[in-house]
Amino acid sequence: MSFNDYVKFVTEQLVKKIDEPRVKKELNTDSNDELVKQPLSNKAFGVIPLGISMFVHRKKNNS
């Protein structure tokens, strides 16, 4: 393997590594757009805020 071949190989690998995160980021944003966004309370604390709100709402309707 000559020096020119080695430089060409290293350059190709470097370009692939540089372009790879952009491709992954583009794929990730496409899949996120299709998902329904969750409220911040659910995203941060799980289903506990939902359970509390349902409990409070049920108590208000029974009174």
Backbone as CSV, one residue per row, in Angstrom:
resi,resn,N_x,N_y,N_z,CA_x,CA_y,CA_z,C_x,C_y,C_z
1,MET,0.858,-1.171,0.000,0.000,0.000,0.000,0.904,1.233,0.000
2,SER,0.714,2.069,-0.982,1.537,3.272,-1.064,0.985,4.356,-0.148
3,PHE,1.778,5.359,0.029,1.392,6.455,0.917,0.135,7.159,0.409
4,ASN,0.003,7.348,-0.893,-1.172,8.006,-1.463,-2.442,7.189,-1.205
5,ASP,-2.341,5.879,-1.319,-3.491,5.026,-1.035,-3.901,5.129,0.433
6,TYR,-2.908,5.167,1.292,-3.187,5.278,2.731,-3.870,6.604,3.056
7,VAL,-3.384,7.690,2.485,-3.988,9.009,2.711,-5.415,9.033,2.180
8,LYS,-5.640,8.432,1.035,-6.980,8.378,0.462,-7.924,7.588,1.369
9,PHE,-7.472,6.448,1.883,-8.284,5.633,2.779,-8.627,6.386,4.058
10,VAL,-7.640,7.012,4.669,-7.865,7.757,5.916,-8.818,8.923,5.680
11,THR,-8.679,9.599,4.558,-9.564,10.722,4.232,-11.002,10.256,4.051
12,GLU,-11.201,9.143,3.370,-12.553,8.613,3.174,-13.195,8.231,4.509
13,GLN,-12.429,7.601,5.377,-12.962,7.211,6.685,-13.310,8.434,7.520
14,LEU,-12.477,9.459,7.450,-12.728,10.694,8.199,-14.003,11.375,7.710
15,VAL,-14.194,11.431,6.422,-15.393,12.054,5.860,-16.642,11.266,6.266
16,LYS,-16.562,9.939,6.268,-17.703,9.128,6.699,-18.058,9.410,8.152
17,LYS,-17.059,9.517,9.009,-17.302,9.774,10.432,-17.871,11.167,10.658
18,ILE,-17.429,12.135,9.885,-17.934,13.499,10.037,-19.385,13.586,9.578
19,ASP,-19.744,12.920,8.490,-21.103,12.972,7.951,-22.079,12.108,8.728
20,GLU,-21.626,11.126,9.456,-22.504,10.182,10.145,-23.422,10.821,11.193
21,PRO,-22.948,11.693,12.081,-23.865,12.274,13.070,-24.997,13.080,12.442
22,ARG,-24.737,13.739,11.334,-25.783,14.508,10.665,-26.891,13.589,10.179
23,VAL,-26.537,12.462,9.622,-27.521,11.510,9.120,-28.332,10.961,10.284
24,LYS,-27.684,10.584,11.373,-28.397,10.058,12.531,-29.319,11.108,13.121
25,LYS,-28.867,12.367,13.183,-29.697,13.432,13.748,-30.923,13.671,12.871
26,GLU,-30.754,13.644,11.555,-31.891,13.840,10.655,-32.909,12.715,10.811
27,LEU,-32.456,11.480,10.942,-33.368,10.355,11.130,-34.092,10.469,12.462
28,ASN,-33.405,10.929,13.482,-33.987,11.053,14.806,-35.072,12.130,14.823
29,THR,-34.868,13.257,14.167,-35.876,14.311,14.167,-37.104,13.891,13.369
30,ASP,-36.929,13.096,12.313,-38.075,12.626,11.541,-38.964,11.718,12.376
31,SER,-38.371,10.841,13.151,-39.171,9.926,13.961,-39.828,10.656,15.125
32,ASN,-39.198,11.711,15.652,-39.772,12.455,16.766,-40.969,13.283,16.334
33,ASP,-41.003,13.735,15.088,-42.120,14.540,14.608,-43.408,13.716,14.559
34,GLU,-43.296,12.426,14.322,-44.472,11.581,14.204,-45.090,11.268,15.563
35,LEU,-44.300,11.327,16.617,-44.803,11.008,17.946,-45.596,12.173,18.508
36,VAL,-46.584,11.853,19.333,-47.367,12.883,19.997,-46.549,13.402,21.169
37,LYS,-46.469,14.715,21.296,-45.691,15.284,22.386,-46.451,15.137,23.686
38,GLN,-45.729,14.720,24.723,-46.318,14.541,26.034,-46.250,15.846,26.803
39,PRO,-47.189,16.062,27.730,-47.099,17.233,28.585,-45.818,17.180,29.420
40,LEU,-45.326,18.336,29.809,-44.082,18.397,30.565,-44.198,17.659,31.886
41,SER,-45.350,17.738,32.532,-45.504,17.061,33.814,-45.372,15.547,33.654
42,ASN,-45.927,14.989,32.595,-45.806,13.548,32.354,-44.390,13.175,31.960
43,LYS,-43.765,14.015,31.174,-42.419,13.715,30.713,-41.431,13.765,31.876
44,ALA,-41.623,14.708,32.797,-40.681,14.870,33.893,-40.953,13.908,35.043
45,PHE,-42.215,13.640,35.351,-42.543,12.872,36.547,-43.290,11.577,36.271
46,GLY,-43.518,11.231,35.028,-44.202,9.987,34.708,-45.712,10.138,34.802
47,VAL,-46.401,9.089,35.248,-47.860,9.097,35.282,-48.402,9.554,36.626
48,ILE,-47.543,9.889,37.563,-48.016,10.334,38.878,-48.878,11.594,38.774
49,PRO,-48.479,12.648,38.037,-49.350,13.821,37.910,-50.701,13.491,37.267
50,LEU,-50.709,12.561,36.315,-51.964,12.159,35.687,-52.878,11.497,36.712
51,GLY,-52.321,10.618,37.526,-53.112,9.945,38.554,-53.673,10.920,39.571
52,ILE,-52.863,11.872,39.980,-53.330,12.877,40.947,-54.430,13.722,40.343
53,SER,-54.274,14.145,39.101,-55.304,14.979,38.476,-56.603,14.200,38.296
54,MET,-56.510,12.903,37.976,-57.723,12.099,37.842,-58.405,11.927,39.200
55,PHE,-57.633,11.753,40.252,-58.180,11.603,41.591,-58.888,12.882,42.031
56,VAL,-58.257,14.032,41.811,-58.850,15.317,42.189,-60.106,15.575,41.366
57,HIS,-60.076,15.279,40.087,-61.234,15.494,39.215,-62.409,14.598,39.648
58,ARG,-62.116,13.376,40.036,-63.163,12.467,40.489,-63.790,12.968,41.785
59,LYS,-62.963,13.491,42.681,-63.481,14.020,43.960,-64.390,15.235,43.713
60,LYS,-64.022,16.096,42.761,-64.836,17.273,42.468,-66.178,16.875,41.879
61,ASN,-66.218,15.848,41.024,-67.469,15.425,40.399,-68.387,14.704,41.390
62,ASN,-67.842,14.033,42.379,-68.654,13.314,43.370,-69.252,14.254,44.402
63,SER,-68.704,15.420,44.595,-69.196,16.338,45.628,-70.426,17.082,45.215
